[in-house]
């Protein structure tokens, strides 16, 4: 998460969500579980696909804590109407 600034509130909330989604305590969240959560954002599928690509989850086929937090931050950016790009973080 180098270069990505998260507030204490974001760190706490994202940490709680990660814990809920990391069902087997493996330190990673499956793409299917992440998709289930991310769809609740109400964002279009195309936007969520871009989030997956930008956070690196499509390369490693899972969400480590870093990828998960970046994805949540990108989703928040998109919900504010800003472009979904790393520079928006």
C-alpha positions in Angstrom: 0.0 0.0 0.0 3.0 2.2 -0.5 1.9 5.7 -1.5 -1.8 5.1 -0.5 -2.9 7.2 2.4 -5.6 5.8 4.6 -7.2 7.5 7.5 -7.4 5.8 10.9 -11.2 5.4 10.3 -10.5 3.7 6.9 -7.8 1.5 8.4 -10.2 0.3 11.1 -13.2 -0.2 8.8 -11.2 -1.8 6.1 -9.6 -4.1 8.7 -13.0 -5.2 10.0 -14.3 -5.9 6.5 -11.1 -7.9 5.7 -11.6 -10.0 8.8 -15.2 -10.7 7.9 -14.3 -11.7 4.3 -11.2 -13.7 5.2 -13.4 -16.6 6.3 -10.6 -19.2 6.7 -8.1 -16.7 8.3 -5.7 -17.4 5.5 -4.7 -13.7 5.1 -6.4 -13.5 1.8 -9.9 -12.9 0.4 -11.2 -14.9 -2.6 -12.3 -13.0 -5.6 -15.8 -14.4 -5.2 -16.1 -13.2 -1.6 -14.7 -9.8 -2.6 -17.1 -9.5 -5.5 -20.0 -10.3 -3.2 -19.0 -7.3 -1.0 -18.0 -5.0 -3.8 -21.3 -5.5 -5.6 -23.0 -4.0 -2.6 -21.4 -0.7 -3.5 -23.9 -0.2 -6.3 -21.1 0.5 -8.9 -21.3 -0.9 -12.4 -19.6 -4.2 -13.2 -17.2 -2.3 -15.5 -16.0 -0.1 -12.7 -15.5 -3.0 -10.4 -13.5 -4.8 -13.0 -11.2 -1.8 -13.3 -10.9 -1.8 -9.5 -9.8 -5.5 -9.6 -7.2 -4.7 -12.3 -5.8 -1.6 -10.5 -5.4 -3.2 -7.1 -3.5 -6.2 -8.6 -6.0 -8.9 -7.6 -6.5 -10.1 -11.2 -2.7 -10.9 -11.4 -2.6 -12.9 -8.2 -6.2 -14.3 -8.2 -6.9 -13.2 -4.6 -7.0 -10.1 -2.4 -4.3 -9.9 0.2 -4.8 -7.2 2.8 -3.0 -4.6 0.6 -5.1 -5.3 -2.5 -8.3 -5.4 -0.5 -7.7 -2.0 1.1 -6.7 -0.4 -2.2 -9.8 -1.9 -3.8 -12.0 -0.5 -1.1 -10.3 2.9 -1.4 -10.9 2.9 -5.2 -14.5 2.0 -4.7 -14.9 4.9 -2.3 -13.3 7.2 -4.9 -15.7 5.9 -7.6 -18.7 6.5 -5.3 -17.6 10.1 -5.0 -17.7 10.5 -8.7 -13.9 10.7 -9.2 -12.1 8.7 -11.9 -11.1 5.2 -10.9 -7.3 5.5 -11.2 -4.3 5.1 -8.9 -3.7 8.8 -9.1 -7.1 9.5 -7.4 -5.8 7.8 -4.3 
